[in-house]
Amino acid sequence: MQKNTTTGRGANGRPQWLAENAGSVRRVVLFAQNFKSRDFLRCDAVLFGSAHDWMFSVDVTLADFDELPDMSVQDSLLLLRDFLLNIHVLPLDDDLSRSAPPSLSGDTESRRAADL
């Protein structure tokens, strides 16, 4: 997120939210959605917390993504179950929401559909 924020490129995640809630995050899993460019992946970041789980989009360089460990099949199935039952999609930070297209600044369902 820091690299994206300082260079002004792509989805930078939710740095303000993470700074305020880092203590409650137990685990982070990234899922690649698609290539943003030759060098970047648009990913869903799924954060597992002590009380809730959350998700938001973030761009990750291919080099950084390749450094991450793979998930086991069992962990993948558990994540799918948790996703379907519990994960909350975080809305855009206030500064991003002001510049977002109308479809991203509407109700929760619109934001959820847009992030997915």
One Martini backbone bead per residue (centre of mass of N, CA, C, O) as a GRO file, in nm:
protein
  116
    1MET     BB    1   0.057   0.063  -0.020
    2GLN     BB    2   0.292   0.258  -0.002
    3LYS     BB    3   0.386   0.244  -0.296
    4ASN     BB    4   0.116   0.344  -0.420
    5THR     BB    5   0.092   0.613  -0.269
    6THR     BB    6   0.373   0.746  -0.354
    7THR     BB    7   0.310   0.697  -0.681
    8GLY     BB    8  -0.009   0.707  -0.761
    9ARG     BB    9  -0.100   0.401  -0.799
   10GLY     BB   10  -0.375   0.267  -0.796
   11ALA     BB   11  -0.459   0.044  -0.563
   12ASN     BB   12  -0.396   0.124  -0.206
   13GLY     BB   13  -0.617   0.043  -0.038
   14ARG     BB   14  -0.638   0.097   0.340
   15PRO     BB   15  -0.428   0.272   0.521
   16GLN     BB   16  -0.598   0.414   0.736
   17TRP     BB   17  -0.746   0.167   0.843
   18LEU     BB   18  -0.493  -0.005   0.911
   19ALA     BB   19  -0.368   0.189   1.116
   20GLU     BB   20  -0.629   0.161   1.311
   21ASN     BB   21  -0.646  -0.196   1.282
   22ALA     BB   22  -0.385  -0.380   1.306
   23GLY     BB   23  -0.434  -0.524   1.590
   24SER     BB   24  -0.688  -0.708   1.459
   25VAL     BB   25  -0.491  -0.848   1.264
   26ARG     BB   26  -0.394  -1.188   1.180
   27ARG     BB   27  -0.448  -1.206   0.854
   28VAL     BB   28  -0.323  -1.213   0.509
   29VAL     BB   29  -0.487  -1.233   0.182
   30LEU     BB   30  -0.407  -1.277  -0.164
   31PHE     BB   31  -0.600  -1.213  -0.468
   32ALA     BB   32  -0.591  -1.246  -0.796
   33GLN     BB   33  -0.767  -1.100  -1.057
   34ASN     BB   34  -0.564  -0.913  -1.241
   35PHE     BB   35  -0.409  -0.732  -1.476
   36LYS     BB   36  -0.308  -0.399  -1.478
   37SER     BB   37  -0.026  -0.477  -1.592
   38ARG     BB   38   0.281  -0.599  -1.654
   39ASP     BB   39   0.360  -0.540  -1.319
   40PHE     BB   40   0.052  -0.579  -1.218
   41LEU     BB   41  -0.185  -0.663  -0.962
   42ARG     BB   42  -0.513  -0.714  -0.895
   43CYS     BB   43  -0.623  -0.733  -0.556
   44ASP     BB   44  -0.751  -0.920  -0.292
   45ALA     BB   45  -0.773  -0.824   0.040
   46VAL     BB   46  -0.771  -1.046   0.316
   47LEU     BB   47  -0.878  -0.982   0.652
   48PHE     BB   48  -0.812  -1.131   0.957
   49GLY     BB   49  -0.990  -1.113   1.256
   50SER     BB   50  -1.102  -1.130   1.579
   51ALA     BB   51  -1.414  -1.033   1.484
   52HIS     BB   52  -1.338  -0.972   1.178
   53ASP     BB   53  -1.367  -0.953   0.824
   54TRP     BB   54  -1.189  -0.825   0.531
   55MET     BB   55  -1.210  -0.623   0.214
   56PHE     BB   56  -0.979  -0.520  -0.054
   57SER     BB   57  -0.813  -0.334  -0.289
   58VAL     BB   58  -0.485  -0.411  -0.449
   59ASP     BB   59  -0.179  -0.333  -0.575
   60VAL     BB   60   0.075  -0.563  -0.711
   61THR     BB   61   0.363  -0.667  -0.769
   62LEU     BB   62   0.498  -0.937  -0.908
   63ALA     BB   63   0.741  -0.960  -0.721
   64ASP     BB   64   0.583  -0.946  -0.452
   65PHE     BB   65   0.386  -1.180  -0.508
   66ASP     BB   66   0.612  -1.406  -0.550
   67GLU     BB   67   0.705  -1.386  -0.232
   68LEU     BB   68   0.462  -1.528  -0.153
   69PRO     BB   69   0.292  -1.759  -0.003
   70ASP     BB   70   0.117  -2.036  -0.030
   71MET     BB   71  -0.182  -2.197  -0.020
   72SER     BB   72  -0.369  -2.424   0.096
   73VAL     BB   73  -0.643  -2.603   0.033
   74GLN     BB   74  -0.769  -2.583   0.311
   75ASP     BB   75  -0.743  -2.274   0.339
   76SER     BB   76  -0.914  -2.210   0.087
   77LEU     BB   77  -1.181  -2.337   0.192
   78LEU     BB   78  -1.203  -2.166   0.449
   79LEU     BB   79  -1.213  -1.896   0.305
   80LEU     BB   80  -1.465  -1.941   0.142
   81ARG     BB   81  -1.651  -1.979   0.378
   82ASP     BB   82  -1.594  -1.705   0.515
   83PHE     BB   83  -1.671  -1.526   0.279
   84LEU     BB   84  -1.972  -1.616   0.252
   85LEU     BB   85  -2.036  -1.532   0.571
   86ASN     BB   86  -1.828  -1.261   0.678
   87ILE     BB   87  -1.717  -1.061   0.480
   88HIS     BB   88  -1.618  -0.719   0.471
   89VAL     BB   89  -1.651  -0.447   0.272
   90LEU     BB   90  -1.460  -0.177   0.225
   91PRO     BB   91  -1.474   0.133   0.195
   92LEU     BB   92  -1.371   0.406   0.089
   93ASP     BB   93  -1.189   0.644   0.152
   94ASP     BB   94  -1.266   0.968   0.175
   95ASP     BB   95  -1.063   1.077  -0.043
   96LEU     BB   96  -1.153   0.861  -0.261
   97SER     BB   97  -1.464   0.905  -0.264
   98ARG     BB   98  -1.463   1.197  -0.387
   99SER     BB   99  -1.317   1.070  -0.672
  100ALA     BB  100  -1.527   0.873  -0.730
  101PRO     BB  101  -1.739   0.716  -0.885
  102PRO     BB  102  -2.072   0.688  -0.823
  103SER     BB  103  -2.070   0.367  -0.794
  104LEU     BB  104  -1.857   0.394  -0.532
  105SER     BB  105  -2.046   0.616  -0.346
  106GLY     BB  106  -2.269   0.451  -0.255
  107ASP     BB  107  -2.390   0.198  -0.143
  108THR     BB  108  -2.283  -0.096  -0.018
  109GLU     BB  109  -2.367  -0.275  -0.258
  110SER     BB  110  -2.217  -0.114  -0.473
  111ARG     BB  111  -1.936  -0.146  -0.349
  112ARG     BB  112  -1.928  -0.449  -0.344
  113ALA     BB  113  -1.962  -0.493  -0.650
  114ALA     BB  114  -1.717  -0.319  -0.736
  115ASP     BB  115  -1.491  -0.478  -0.576
  116LEU     BB  116  -1.571  -0.761  -0.714
   0.00000   0.00000   0.00000
